[in-house]
Amino acid sequence: MKRELRDKDGNPLIERYNANERSNHWITAICFVLAGLSGLAMFHPVMAWLALLFGGGQWTRILHPFFGLVMFAAFAVLVVRFWHHNQFEPGDKQWLRQIPDVLNGNEHALPKVGRYNAGQKMLFFTLIACMVFLLLTGIVIWRAWFSHLFPIGVIRLSALLHALFAFVIIVAIIVHVYAGIWIKGTMGAMVRGTVTYGWVRKHHPRWFEEIMRKKSRR
């Protein structure tokens, strides 16, 4: 039987992410930062100094696509792991209609949320779309291997779309990080893997009820 998790004071905890899921997340996050910084270094002369972090302009151009490939592969594993938790449900539409209550912290007035709320699910699918388009456009503009296979017009359009989806994903991740800091306990879940019963009951009441039902059956 699985041992019940407890904090240093002996209070019971709920596992939100296991060690493999957390490692997978942080590999994706680190590659995102590396790909983002190296991409920004090539995007505009004002940010060219960022290339120094990677050994200069030549190494930045070499490493950037590989950072992107590792990021895509790690994120693809996350998608497989969490796909079934991020399917939209009837209560999600009502949750989105009540965004003012979300921002004001009136969670008692919202529909009961499962493991993820509608905002987290929207972010999940936004990231999937951005990752796919970044991969496809990145392949087209990867001069060392693939650019010679495409007309110059396709390469130019791909470069523009690559920058656009990079901007969207950077904004999405900033929102993701801000939300994680804003809701106390969320960052700890991705560091330690656990959350308190009170945290789950407050922010994800329907998931809490599911956990309690499984626990009572055991």
Secondary structure, DSSP 8 states (H G I E B T S, - for coil): -----B-TTS-BEEESS-HHHHHHHHHHHHHHHHHHHHHHHHH-GGGGGGGGGGTSHHHHHHHHHHHHHHHHHHHHHHHHHHGGGS---HHHHHHHHTHHHHHTT-GGGS----SS-HHHHHHHHHHHHHHHHHHHHHHHT-TTTTGGGS-HHHHHHHHHHHHHHHHHHHHHHHHHHHHHHHSTTHHHHHHHSEEEHHHHHHH-HHHHHHHHHHHHH-
